[in-house]
Amino acid sequence: MEVSVWDTYVPREDGKVMHFDILVPSSTTDTDVIFEHGREYLRSKPFQTGKLASNECRFCHMQSAPANVVENIKAEGYYIIEMENCS
């Protein structure tokens, strides 16, 4: 499966900046849907964060997804790769 990678930066309440990627099927182009996936992920965190919008989340590139990512996308609609300050 080819996925679109959305590079995302969101401020945390403690001043750190979370960096994570939102992966969605390449056929998913509605930014409202993509941003809502990011917001759902942020709601799962035990700390408060800033808002997620177009300034914080931008299309980066497309790539082929490994099997575990494809399985998660089929089940949830998206996959998150945590990069920095996500826990």
C-alpha positions as CSV (number, residue, x, y, z in Angstrom):
1,M,0.0,0.0,0.0
2,E,1.2,3.5,-0.8
3,V,0.7,6.0,2.0
4,S,0.9,9.7,2.4
5,V,3.1,10.9,5.2
6,W,2.0,14.1,7.0
7,D,4.8,15.7,9.1
8,T,3.3,17.1,12.3
9,Y,4.5,19.4,15.1
10,V,2.3,20.2,18.0
11,P,3.2,22.2,21.2
12,R,2.8,20.5,24.6
13,E,1.6,22.3,27.8
14,D,5.2,21.9,29.2
15,G,6.7,23.8,26.3
16,K,8.1,20.8,24.4
17,V,7.1,20.3,20.8
18,M,5.7,16.9,19.8
19,H,6.9,15.6,16.4
20,F,5.1,12.8,14.8
21,D,4.0,11.6,11.3
22,I,0.4,10.7,10.4
23,L,0.3,8.0,7.7
24,V,-2.9,7.6,5.6
25,P,-3.7,5.8,2.4
26,S,-2.5,7.9,-0.6
27,S,-6.2,8.0,-1.7
28,T,-7.0,10.0,1.5
29,T,-6.7,13.6,0.5
30,D,-9.3,15.4,2.7
31,T,-7.2,17.4,5.2
32,D,-10.1,17.5,7.6
33,V,-10.0,13.7,7.8
34,I,-6.2,13.7,8.2
35,F,-6.2,16.4,10.9
36,E,-9.0,14.6,12.8
37,H,-6.8,11.4,12.9
38,G,-4.1,13.6,14.4
39,R,-6.5,15.1,17.0
40,E,-7.7,11.6,17.9
41,Y,-4.1,10.6,18.5
42,L,-3.5,13.7,20.7
43,R,-6.6,12.9,22.8
44,S,-5.0,9.6,23.7
45,K,-2.1,11.4,25.4
46,P,-2.0,12.0,29.2
47,F,-0.9,15.6,28.8
48,Q,-2.5,18.7,27.2
49,T,-1.3,19.8,23.7
50,G,-1.9,22.7,21.5
51,K,-4.3,22.6,18.5
52,L,-3.5,20.7,15.3
53,A,-4.1,22.6,12.1
54,S,-2.5,23.2,8.7
55,N,0.4,25.2,10.3
56,E,1.4,22.2,12.3
57,C,0.6,19.4,9.9
58,R,1.9,19.3,6.3
59,F,2.1,16.7,3.5
60,C,5.7,15.5,3.3
61,H,5.9,12.6,0.9
62,M,4.5,9.2,-0.3
63,Q,6.1,5.8,0.4
64,S,5.2,2.1,0.5
65,A,4.1,0.9,3.9
66,P,5.3,-2.2,5.7
67,A,2.7,-4.9,6.6
68,N,2.2,-3.8,10.2
69,V,1.4,-0.3,9.1
70,V,-1.0,-1.5,6.4
71,E,-2.8,-3.6,9.0
72,N,-3.2,-0.7,11.4
73,I,-4.4,1.6,8.6
74,K,-7.0,-1.0,7.5
75,A,-8.3,-1.2,11.1
76,E,-8.0,2.4,12.2
77,G,-7.7,4.5,9.0
78,Y,-4.3,5.8,9.9
79,Y,-1.0,5.1,11.6
80,I,1.2,7.3,13.8
81,I,5.0,7.3,13.8
82,E,6.1,9.0,17.0
83,M,9.4,10.9,16.5
84,E,10.0,13.4,19.4
85,N,8.4,14.3,22.7
86,C,5.4,12.1,22.2
87,S,5.4,10.4,25.6
